[in-house]
């Protein structure tokens, strides 16, 4: 390995780590949804891995196709910017809808009392919510589609720093260098995602919300919504 390629790989690894760490959209949605939907650590990491894989592969494939067709860097960056805009609005929309659903679900699940009378004259109050055995099947409708929505959002989500990193070895006509950079960047990005998500999901499950627990879905949706706003308007 020559010095130029070593420096490029080191840069790819560093940028992949920092890019993921500074992008809350890479881990916050999975952490809060893991808490709200009671996903196990295994399920959380599996969903996160698939979304992360879709996230990096979409940019890698776009970059390789662009290089093969000889597209200019500003063309590729323009496409990535468009994808980033779509991903941000999808995240904003998903977070808002999920938060509104969570608020509606929380209001419906407010604990309430039933007064029971017995034949012997005794009476007692029974407090319950519409969760558990009282929960109707359609109340959990987002359960199966939530991971797919996340996957679609992450496929649209671009890895902006990757395109310039691929251009240098391509300019040197080194396709092995292009592949090494793409693989290194992708592995570090996904591993950083999984590490942050694992630690965050383990930590957030220790938090007890008490009487506000029924609004945990609304809280999750709000965090996702804010993450989307941060990406769109703050460039996170």
N, C-alpha and C positions, 0 to 999 in steps of 0.2 A: 504494500500500500504506500503510495507516494504521499509527500507532505500535504499537497493540495487536497487530496481526497480525505486525508485524516482530519484536516481542519474543517472541511465541509461536513463530514460526518459528525464531528464534535458540535458544530454549529447547529446541525439538524436536530441532534439529541437535545441540546440546550433549549432551542426554540420550541421544540415539541413539548418539553416539560413546562416552560414558562407560559406558552400559549394556552395550555390546558389549565394551569394553575390560576391564571388571571381571567379565565373565561368561566364565570359561575354557571353558565348554561350547560357546561360539560358535566356538572355533577349535582347541582342543587335540585333539578327536577327529579332525579332518581332518589335522592336522599329523602325529600319530603313525601314523594309518592310511596316509597318503601314504608315510611311511618304510617301514612294514611291508609294504605291498602293492606298493611300487615304482611308484606312480602318477607319471606325468609331471606337470610343473607345470600344463600345460593341462587334463589330466583332473582334477587336484586342484581347480583353480579352478572348473571347470565343475560338478562335483559340489557344491562349496561354494556356488556361486551358486544352484543349484536348491534346495538345502536352506535357504539364507538367504531366498530368495524365498517358499518355503512357510512359513517361520517368520514373516515379517512380514505376508504376505497373510492368513494365518489370523486374526491379531489384528485387522488392518484390517477384514476382512469381518465378524468378530464385532462389532467396535465399530460399524460402519455399520448392521448389522442391528439391534443393540441400540438405537441412537439413533433409527432409523426406527420401531421399535416402542415407543419411549418408556420403555425399561427404565431403572431407577434405577442409579446408579453402583455401589452395593454389589452389585447383581445381576451386573453385568458383571465386576466385580472378583472376585466369588465364582466365576464361571465360569473366569476366567483363573487363579485360584488352584488350581482343580480340574485344569485342563489342565497347570499347572506341576507339580503332584504326580504326574500320570500320566507326564509327560515325564521327570521325575527318576528314577522307578522303572524306566522303560524304558531309560534310559541306564545305570542301575546294573545291570540285568539283562543288557543287551547287553554291557557291559564285562566282567562276571563270566564269562559264557559264552565270550566271545572269549578272555579270559585263560586259562581252563581249556583251551580248544582249542589255544591257543598253547603252553601247557606240554606238553600231550600230543604236539603236533607237534614241539616241540623235543627231547623225550626220544627220540622215534622217529627223529629226524634226527641223533642223536649219531654222530659219525664212528667208523667201525670198520674193521678190517683184514681183508683176505682174503689168504691165502697161495696163490700160484700156482706150480705145478711144470711144468717144460718137459721135453720128451723128451730134451734134451741134458744133463739133470741140474741145470740152473740153476733157481733159485727166487727169487721176489721177492714183496714185500708190496704190496698195492694198497689204499690208503685211500680211502674214499668215504662219502657219506651217501646218504639216500634222496631227495635233492633233485634237481633237473634232470631228466636222462633216467631216473632211478630213481623219480621221483615219480609216484604213481598219480593218475589224474584226480580221484578223489573227495577227495584231500587238499586241493584248492583249492576245495572246495564253497562257502565263504563269499564267494568273489571276486565273484560276480554279485549276491548278495543284500545285501552290506554297504551299498552306496549307498542301496538302498531302505529298509533299516532306519534309516539316518541320516535319510533324508527324512521317514519317518513320525514319528520322534522329534522332529524340528524342526517339523513341522506342529503337533504337540501343544504344543511349547514356546511359552509366551506372551511377548509383549512388554508386560509389566505397565505400564510408564510411559506407554504410548501411549494408553490409555483416558482418563485424566484430561486429556491434551493435546487429545483430540478433543472433550471435553465443553464446553470454553470457547467455541470458535467455534460449536458446535451451539446453545449457549444464546443466542448472539447471532443465531441463524437465518442463519448464514453457511455454506452448504454448500461454497462455494468455499474458505473458510478451512479447513474440515474436510479437504477433499481436499489442499490445499497442505501442511497439517501432516502428514497421513498419508504423502504422497509424499516429503516432505523427510526425515521420520524413517526411512522405509524405505530410501531411497537411502543415507543416511549409515550406517545399520546394516549394510547389505550391503557397501558399500565398505570399511568398517572391518574387517569379517570377512575379506574377500578380501585386504586388505593384510596383516593379521596372519598369515593362513594362508600367504600366499605367502612372506613373510619367514621364518616359522617352519619351513615345509617345506624351504626352501632351506638353512636353517641346520642342521636336524637330519640332513639327508642327508650332511653333512660328517662326522658322528660315526661312528666305526668301533667296533663292539662286539667285534671279535675273535672269540674262541671262544664268546662269548655271543650272537653274531649269530642263531643258530638259535632264540633265545628272543625275537626282536624282536616277534613277534605277541603273546606273553604280556605283554611290556612295554606294548605299545599297549593291550591290553585292560585292564591294570592302571591306566593313566592315565585311560582312559574311565570305569572303575569309580569311581576316586577323584573324578573330575569330577562324576559323578552324586551321590556322597555329599556333596560340597561344596554342590551345589545343594539337595539335600534337607534337610540338617541344619545348614548354615551360611548358607543363603540367598544364595549367590553368584549 
